[in-house]
Amino acid sequence: MSASRAPDYRTWTIAEAKARLSELLRLVQKEGPQYIGTKKSFVIISEEEWRSLKRPKKPLGLWLIENLPTVGELELPDRNEPEREIPFQ
């Protein structure tokens, strides 16, 4: 079992998954991802979860444009202050 899996998840053999496909799909809907295979692993997830993973992420620049007005004014240090710490020097 992989370290990223929750310990309560069951790993199905390929033969079990083929023989009990309807149960496997019901458990995906009810309990979440189901794992198939021991040597070569596969994860079965619902279409809703798959679509949420495939949804494109919003670029940082666009997020900043949309959310900066709600942040208020940012206090930026004066670049000409002599005591200003300069990193990576």
Stockholm file with secondary structure:
# STOCKHOLM 1.0

chainA/1-89         MSASRAPDYRTWTIAEAKARLSELLRLVQKEGPQYIGTKKSFVIISEEEWRSLKRPKKPLGLWLIENLPTVGELELPDRNEPEREIPFQ
#=GR chainA/1-89 SS CCTTSCTTCCEECHHHHHHTHHHHHHHHHHHCCEEECSSSCEEECCHHHHHHHHSCCCCHHHHHHHHHHHHCCCCCCCTTCTTCCCTTC
#=GC SS_cons        CCTTSCTTCCEECHHHHHHTHHHHHHHHHHHCCEEECSSSCEEECCHHHHHHHHSCCCCHHHHHHHHHHHHCCCCCCCTTCTTCCCTTC
//
